[in-house]
Amino acid sequence: MLDDHFGINVVEFMAAGLIPVAHKSGGPTQYIILPFQGQLTAGYHAEKVEAFTEALHSALTLSTDEDLAMRQRARAWTVQRFSKEEFEKG
């Protein structure tokens, strides 16, 4: 979704261990799909059809180890950044 003001669905995908490909705008770019532990959190940004194609290809051709590591970073990032406890602290 272009200019999604936050992107809760992307957070939910990552918390479920999925690897999202989100539009390169709004919340997914500013707050969610960010580097974590020096690597891609778990997901990709894209704006044009070609970039979405490349991002999807990258996600679908990760090695088993890379795939699992990205999914684990996604879950860890969402718990660290978007858990109920973190919102209560804020």
GUGUKOL-316449 format. One record per atom (N, C-alpha, C): x, y, z; residue number from 1. Coordinates in steps of 0.2 Angstrom, whole numbers, plus 5000, padded with zeros to 4 digits. Example, Ala and Ser with C-alpha at 12.3 -4.5 7.8 and 13.67 -1.06 7.14 Angstrom:
! residues 2
   c1   c2   c3 num
 5066 4972 5039   1
 5062 4978 5039   1
 5066 4984 5039   1
 5064 4989 5035   2
 5068 4995 5036   2
 5064 5000 5039   2
This chain:
! residues 90
   c1   c2   c3 num
 5004 4994 5000   1
 5000 5000 5000   1
 5004 5006 5000   1
 5004 5010 4995   2
 5007 5017 4995   2
 5006 5021 5001   2
 5011 5024 5004   3
 5011 5029 5009   3
 5007 5026 5015   3
 5007 5020 5017   4
 5004 5017 5023   4
 5007 5021 5029   4
 5003 5024 5033   5
 5005 5028 5038   5
 5009 5024 5043   5
 5007 5017 5044   6
 5011 5013 5049   6
 5013 5007 5045   6
 5008 5002 5045   7
 5010 4996 5042   7
 5009 4990 5047   7
 5004 4990 5051   8
 5003 4985 5056   8
 5003 4978 5052   8
 5000 4977 5046   9
 5001 4971 5043   9
 5008 4968 5042   9
 5012 4973 5040  10
 5019 4971 5040  10
 5022 4968 5046  10
 5021 4972 5052  11
 5023 4970 5058  11
 5020 4963 5060  11
 5014 4962 5058  12
 5010 4955 5059  12
 5014 4950 5055  12
 5015 4951 5049  13
 5019 4946 5045  13
 5025 4944 5048  13
 5029 4949 5050  14
 5036 4948 5053  14
 5035 4944 5060  14
 5030 4946 5064  15
 5029 4942 5070  15
 5028 4935 5069  15
 5024 4934 5063  16
 5023 4927 5062  16
 5028 4923 5058  16
 5034 4927 5057  17
 5040 4924 5054  17
 5040 4924 5046  17
 5035 4928 5044  18
 5035 4928 5036  18
 5040 4934 5034  18
 5042 4934 5028  19
 5046 4939 5025  19
 5042 4943 5020  19
 5040 4949 5022  20
 5036 4954 5018  20
 5040 4957 5013  20
 5037 4959 5007  21
 5039 4964 5002  21
 5034 4969 5002  21
 5036 4975 5005  22
 5032 4981 5006  22
 5034 4987 5001  22
 5029 4991 5000  23
 5030 4997 4996  23
 5035 5001 5000  23
 5040 5004 4996  24
 5045 5008 4999  24
 5042 5015 5000  24
 5038 5016 5006  25
 5035 5022 5008  25
 5032 5021 5015  25
 5030 5026 5018  26
 5027 5026 5024  26
 5030 5022 5030  26
 5026 5019 5034  27
 5028 5016 5040  27
 5033 5010 5038  27
 5032 5006 5033  28
 5036 5000 5032  28
 5044 5003 5031  28
 5044 5008 5028  29
 5051 5011 5026  29
 5054 5015 5032  29
 5050 5018 5036  30
 5052 5023 5041  30
 5053 5019 5048  30
 5049 5014 5049  31
 5048 5011 5056  31
 5049 5003 5056  31
 5048 5000 5051  32
 5047 4993 5052  32
 5053 4989 5049  32
 5053 4989 5042  33
 5058 4985 5039  33
 5065 4989 5039  33
 5068 4988 5044  34
 5075 4992 5045  34
 5080 4987 5047  34
 5086 4989 5046  35
 5092 4984 5048  35
 5091 4982 5055  35
 5093 4976 5057  36
 5093 4974 5064  36
 5099 4969 5065  36
 5103 4970 5070  37
 5109 4966 5071  37
 5113 4966 5065  37
 5113 4972 5062  38
 5118 4973 5056  38
 5116 4970 5049  38
 5110 4967 5049  39
 5107 4964 5043  39
 5100 4966 5042  39
 5098 4964 5036  40
 5091 4965 5034  40
 5086 4962 5040  40
 5081 4965 5042  41
 5077 4963 5047  41
 5074 4957 5045  41
 5069 4958 5040  42
 5066 4952 5037  42
 5061 4955 5032  42
 5063 4957 5027  43
 5059 4960 5022  43
 5062 4964 5017  43
 5058 4966 5012  44
 5061 4970 5007  44
 5056 4976 5005  44
 5059 4981 5003  45
 5055 4987 5000  45
 5056 4987 4993  45
 5051 4990 4990  46
 5051 4991 4982  46
 5046 4996 4980  46
 5047 4999 4975  47
 5042 5004 4972  47
 5039 5003 4965  47
 5043 5000 4961  48
 5041 4999 4954  48
 5041 4991 4953  48
 5037 4989 4948  49
 5036 4982 4946  49
 5043 4978 4946  49
 5048 4981 4943  50
 5054 4978 4943  50
 5057 4976 4949  50
 5057 4981 4954  51
 5060 4981 4960  51
 5056 4976 4965  51
 5049 4975 4964  52
 5045 4970 4967  52
 5047 4963 4965  52
 5048 4963 4958  53
 5050 4956 4955  53
 5057 4954 4958  53
 5062 4959 4958  54
 5068 4957 4961  54
 5068 4955 4969  54
 5064 4959 4972  55
 5063 4958 4980  55
 5060 4951 4981  55
 5054 4949 4977  56
 5051 4943 4978  56
 5056 4937 4976  56
 5060 4938 4970  57
 5065 4933 4968  57
 5070 4932 4974  57
 5072 4937 4977  58
 5077 4937 4982  58
 5074 4933 4988  58
 5068 4935 4990  59
 5065 4931 4996  59
 5064 4924 4994  59
 5062 4922 4988  60
 5060 4915 4987  60
 5066 4911 4985  60
 5072 4914 4984  61
 5078 4910 4983  61
 5083 4910 4988  61
 5081 4912 4994  62
 5086 4912 5000  62
 5088 4905 5001  62
 5094 4904 5003  63
 5096 4897 5006  63
 5091 4896 5012  63
 5091 4889 5014  64
 5087 4887 5020  64
 5090 4891 5026  64
 5096 4891 5027  65
 5099 4895 5032  65
 5098 4902 5032  65
 5099 4906 5027  66
 5097 4913 5026  66
 5090 4914 5027  66
 5085 4910 5025  67
 5078 4911 5026  67
 5077 4910 5033  67
 5079 4905 5037  68
 5078 4904 5044  68
 5080 4910 5048  68
 5087 4912 5046  69
 5090 4918 5050  69
 5085 4924 5049  69
 5083 4925 5043  70
 5079 4931 5042  70
 5073 4931 5046  70
 5069 4925 5045  71
 5063 4924 5049  71
 5064 4925 5057  71
 5070 4923 5059  72
 5071 4924 5066  72
 5072 4931 5068  72
 5076 4934 5064  73
 5077 4942 5065  73
 5071 4945 5065  73
 5066 4943 5060  74
 5060 4947 5060  74
 5056 4946 5067  74
 5056 4940 5069  75
 5052 4939 5075  75
 5055 4943 5081  75
 5062 4942 5082  76
 5066 4946 5087  76
 5065 4953 5087  76
 5065 4956 5080  77
 5064 4963 5080  77
 5057 4966 5082  77
 5052 4962 5080  78
 5045 4964 5081  78
 5044 4964 5089  78
 5047 4959 5092  79
 5046 4958 5099  79
 5049 4964 5103  79
 5055 4965 5100  80
 5059 4970 5104  80
 5056 4977 5103  80
 5054 4978 5097  81
 5051 4985 5095  81
 5044 4986 5096  81
 5040 4981 5095  82
 5033 4982 5095  82
 5029 4978 5100  82
 5032 4975 5105  83
 5028 4971 5110  83
 5024 4976 5114  83
 5019 4973 5117  84
 5015 4977 5122  84
 5019 4980 5127  84
 5024 4977 5130  85
 5028 4980 5135  85
 5032 4986 5132  85
 5034 4986 5126  86
 5038 4991 5123  86
 5033 4997 5122  86
 5027 4996 5120  87
 5022 5001 5120  87
 5020 5004 5127  87
 5020 5000 5132  88
 5018 5002 5138  88
 5024 5007 5141  88
 5030 5005 5139  89
 5036 5009 5141  89
 5036 5016 5138  89
 5034 5016 5132  90
 5033 5022 5128  90
 5028 5027 5130  90
